[in-house]
Amino acid sequence: MNRAIKSFLILIVIIISMVIGAMGYSAYLEYTKPVEPVVVPQTNLLDQAEKQELDKLKVLKSGVVASFILSGQVADVSGGAIILSSNQDRVALVVDPTARIYSVSTVGATAGKSTTAKLSDIKIGDNLQIEARLSLSNDIIGYSVIIVK
């Protein structure tokens, strides 16, 4: 075969290889093209009253609120976990193991006197007043408990 024909055939093979490579690269780019994010219009999911309630709840986590008082009747108690209820409202909380617990009598000769109590003294139906804080993990932690008898 003539040298010119060999060179021409090699050139044809190179051109065909480049075309096939370009087509493969184009298909690769199309296949790996980033998906355009779907833009969903922002809808107002919370009405004004709900936003105000949410803002009030955010205050509980602020540095301005050192603690708050919960008051209600024990609906359930299991170890350090207590569910307080008042009317139809229920609140779950955990009593800190180092919490101060007192029992205060409101009747009889010992009315107004407080005595030191233990977590195990808290029973379903007892009326409690609990000083609590909201933890960073959004749990209500009781630090001071008064059992009102």
Secondary structure, 3 states (H helix, E strand, C coil): CCHHHHHHHHHHHHHHHHHHHHHHHHHHHHHCCCCCCCCCCCCCCCCHHHHHHHHHHHHHCCCCCCCEEEEEEEEEEECCEEEEEECCEEEEEEEEEEEEEEEECCCCCCCCCEEECCHHHCCCCCEEEEEEEECCCCCEEEEEEEEEC
